[in-house]
Amino acid sequence: MTGRKIKLPFGETDNSQTEIVARVRRIDYCASGFLLLCVCVTLLAPGCASSGGCKDRLLGDKTSPKNLYTAALFTRQCVGTQNLLTHVNLHDGWGAPRPDLTGVVQLGEVFAIEGQQKINLVWRDEKSLLIECAGCGANKVSKKESSWKDVRISYAEGP
């Protein structure tokens, strides 16, 4: 192939087969590296995204008087632990909020406490929620918000 010009992409020409082979190898290495990166991300992402293998279970929910908001009560259990977390989440509309990519419901979480607790949710009006928690004073509260969007949240020792 001596003396014969080879047309390369982008209008370049080259007489050297070794240069062509070198370019093909560089492209091959880049593609292999990219493929390896994709495989690693695919295999590792679920482990990084998982919240330690936790799962939320809906215990109940209460919709505000005009159906604008819903307060949902959950327990969270994580694989390999006996510890439970009881939490309350607020969201727009009816039903329960969907879990996020970690498999748990964190969006709209306004109250969280260790252990399984007896909690009563009371809508006083469309924008005022009372969370009654029986015996929660002795347990570790990890989250206790006073508002969410335009909803005021108050707390009391429960029934």
N, C-alpha and C positions, 0 to 999 in steps of 0.2 A: 504494500500500500504506500510505498514511498512515492512522493511527488503528487499524491492525490489529496486534495483538500476535502476535509469532512466538515459539513455544515452543522454547527451546534446551535442550541436554542439561543434566542435573542441576537441572531445575526453574527455570532462569533464564528471564526474558522480556526482550525488547528490541524497541523500535520502530524501531531504526536499521538499515537495510540496510548502511550503511557499516561498522557495527560487526561485522556478520555476515561481510562480505567481508574485513575485517581479520583476524578470527579464522581464517577458512578459509585465508587467505594465510600466517598464522603456522604453521598445521598443515602446509601445503604446504612451507614453507621447512624446517621441522623434519624432515619426511619426506625431502625432497631431501638435506638434510645427512646424515641417517642413512644413506641409500642411498649417497651419495658416500663416507662413512666405510667402509661395508662393502666397496665396490669397492676402495678403497685398501688395506685390510687384506688382502683376498683376493689382490691383486696383489703386495703387498710381503712378506707373511708367508713364502712359500716362499723368497725371497731371504734373509730374515733367519734363517730356520730352517736353511737349508742350511749345511753346514759347508764352504763354499767349493767345493761340488761334489765332495765326497769320497765314496769308496766303500770298504767293507771286503770283503776276500775271505778266506773261511775256508780255512786251510791244513790244519787237522787239530784233533782234540780227544781228550782222554783223560778217561775217567770214573773216579771214585774207586772203590776196591775194593768197597764196598757200594752203589754207584750213587747215592750221596747228592748228590755234586757233580760238575761237569764243568769241566775247564780247556780253554778253546778258544784256538787260536793263529790270529791274523789278520795280514794286511798291509793297510795303508790307503794308497790312492793318491788324491791330490787333483788335480782338473782344473787344467791350466796349470802343473803342477810335475812335476819328475822325481823329487822326494823321496818315498821310501816310509817308512812307519812300521810297525814290527813290534810287535804287542802281544798280551798274554795277558789273557783275561777269565775270571772264575769265575762260575758260576751254578748254581742248584739243578737237579737232574735231568739228563736226557740231551739230546744234540743241541747245536746252537749257539744262543746268545742272539739275539734279534731286534734289528735296528737300531732306534734311537730316531727321533724326528721329524726329526732332522738327517740321517738316512740312514747313520749310523755306529753302531757298537756301543761305547758308553761305559760302560754299567752293568756293574759288576763288574770294570772294568779294574784290574789289579794290577801290570802291568809294561808299559812302553812304551820303545822305543829307536828311534833314527833308522836308516833303511836296512833292507834285507831281511837278516835274521839267521837263522842256523841255531840253532833252539831246540828243546830236548828237554824234554818235560814228564813228570815221574816222581812218581807218588803213592807215598809211603813207607808211608802208612796212610790211613785214612779222613779224617783231619784234618791231614795234613802233605803239602805239595806242594813238590817240588824243581824249580826252573826252571834248566836248564843252558843256557848261552848261549855258543856258540863265538865267541871274539874280540870279545866285547861290551865288554871293558874299554877299547878304543880308541874306541868310539863313544859318542855322547851319549845317556845314559839320561834320559828325561823323567819316568818314574814307576817307583818300586820300593817296593811295599808289603811289609810284613813279616807282615801278616795280612789276612784277609777273613772276616767273620763269625767262626766258630770254627775256621777253617783257618789253620795256621801255614805261612808261605811262606819257604823258604830258597833261596839262589842259589849257583851254582857255575859255574866255567869249564867250558863244554860239551865234548862229544865231538869 
